């Protein structure tokens, strides 16, 4: 009798693990799908400046906005890598520092970092990603000469 109960408990445990894995994989597929739509949209805007200007803040011309959209594209791709578990810890910090070493990424973050913080609220992976990106941005700002 004890053996039967143990076998049943083992089957239940295996089933629960499989359900959890399926749910995690579905969340990952959803993340990839949404990210793909976002990347396609950014690609469309960066290759069609005449459309990008329709979405640009009033003080930016199409070329300036396309540069920021390109930065957004790179940052969003890194964000997906983080969500999928492919960029965490020291690797994420390294890649964030690399991106923030680019002037257009710094300009993007300076302008839209606050928006991204709001977007990440109540989303633990999003909040962590924003924190790392913001730290990398601040580090770059501290490293700039005072007259820059």
C-alpha positions in Angstrom: 0.0 0.0 0.0 2.8 2.4 0.9 4.4 1.7 -2.5 1.2 2.6 -4.3 0.9 5.9 -2.5 4.6 6.7 -3.2 4.1 5.9 -6.9 1.0 8.0 -7.1 2.7 11.0 -5.3 5.6 10.6 -7.7 3.3 10.7 -10.7 1.5 13.8 -9.3 4.9 15.5 -8.7 6.1 14.7 -12.3 2.8 16.0 -13.7 3.0 19.2 -11.7 6.6 19.8 -12.9 5.5 19.2 -16.5 2.6 21.7 -16.1 5.0 24.3 -14.7 7.4 23.8 -17.5 4.7 24.1 -20.1 3.5 27.3 -18.5 7.0 28.7 -18.5 7.6 27.8 -22.1 4.3 29.4 -23.1 5.3 32.6 -21.3 8.6 32.5 -23.2 6.8 32.0 -26.5 4.5 34.9 -25.7 7.6 37.1 -24.9 9.2 36.1 -28.1 6.0 36.9 -30.1 5.5 40.3 -28.6 9.2 41.1 -28.9 9.1 40.1 -32.6 6.2 42.4 -33.3 8.0 45.2 -31.5 11.3 44.6 -33.4 9.4 44.4 -36.7 7.8 47.8 -35.9 11.1 49.4 -35.0 12.7 48.0 -38.2 9.8 49.4 -40.2 10.2 52.8 -38.7 14.0 52.9 -39.0 13.8 51.9 -42.6 11.0 54.4 -43.4 12.0 57.7 -41.8 9.0 59.4 -43.4 6.8 57.2 -41.1 9.2 57.5 -38.1 8.8 61.3 -38.1 5.0 60.8 -37.5 5.9 59.2 -34.2 8.8 61.4 -33.3 8.7 63.9 -30.5 8.2 67.4 -31.9 11.8 68.5 -31.1 13.4 65.7 -33.1 13.7 65.3 -36.9 13.4 62.0 -38.6 17.1 61.2 -38.6 17.5 62.0 -34.9 14.5 59.9 -34.0 15.6 56.9 -36.2 18.9 56.9 -34.2 17.0 56.7 -31.0 14.7 54.0 -32.4 17.9 52.0 -33.3 19.0 52.3 -29.7 15.6 51.1 -28.5 15.8 48.2 -30.9 19.2 47.1 -29.4 18.0 47.6 -25.8 14.8 45.7 -26.4 16.7 42.8 -27.9 18.9 42.7 -24.8 15.7 42.9 -22.6 14.4 39.8 -24.4 17.6 37.9 -23.8 17.4 38.8 -20.2 13.7 37.6 -19.9 14.6 34.3 -21.6 17.5 33.8 -19.1 20.2 34.2 -21.7 21.7 37.4 -20.2 21.8 37.6 -16.4 24.2 38.7 -13.7 27.6 39.7 -14.9 26.8 39.0 -18.5 23.8 41.3 -18.5 25.8 44.0 -16.8 28.6 43.7 -19.4 26.2 43.9 -22.3 24.4 46.9 -20.7 27.7 48.7 -20.3 28.5 47.9 -23.9 25.3 49.4 -25.2 25.5 52.4 -22.9 29.0 53.0 -24.2 27.2 54.1 -27.5 26.2 57.7 -27.6 22.8 57.0 -29.3 22.0 54.5 -26.5 22.8 57.1 -23.9 20.7 59.7 -25.7 17.8 57.2 -25.9 18.1 56.3 -22.2 18.4 60.0 -21.1 15.2 60.7 -23.0 13.1 57.6 -22.5 14.6 55.9 -19.5 11.8 57.3 -17.3 9.2 55.9 -19.6 10.9 52.5 -19.5 10.9 52.6 -15.7 7.1 53.2 -15.7 6.7 50.4 -18.3 8.6 48.0 -16.0 6.5 48.7 -12.9 5.2 45.5 -11.2 7.2 43.4 -13.6 10.1 41.9 -11.7 12.3 40.9 -14.7 11.5 44.3 -16.3 12.4 46.2 -13.1 15.7 44.2 -12.8 16.5 44.9 -16.4 15.8 48.6 -16.0 17.9 48.8 -12.9 20.9 47.3 -14.7 20.4 49.5 -17.7 20.0 52.6 -15.6 23.2 51.7 -13.6 25.1 51.3 -16.9 23.8 54.7 -18.1 24.7 56.4 -14.8 28.2 54.8 -14.9 28.7 56.3 -18.4 27.6 59.7 -17.2 30.0 59.6 -14.3 32.9 58.7 -16.7 32.2 61.6 -19.0 34.5 64.6 -18.6 32.9 67.6 -16.9 33.2 69.8 -20.0 31.5 67.2 -22.3 
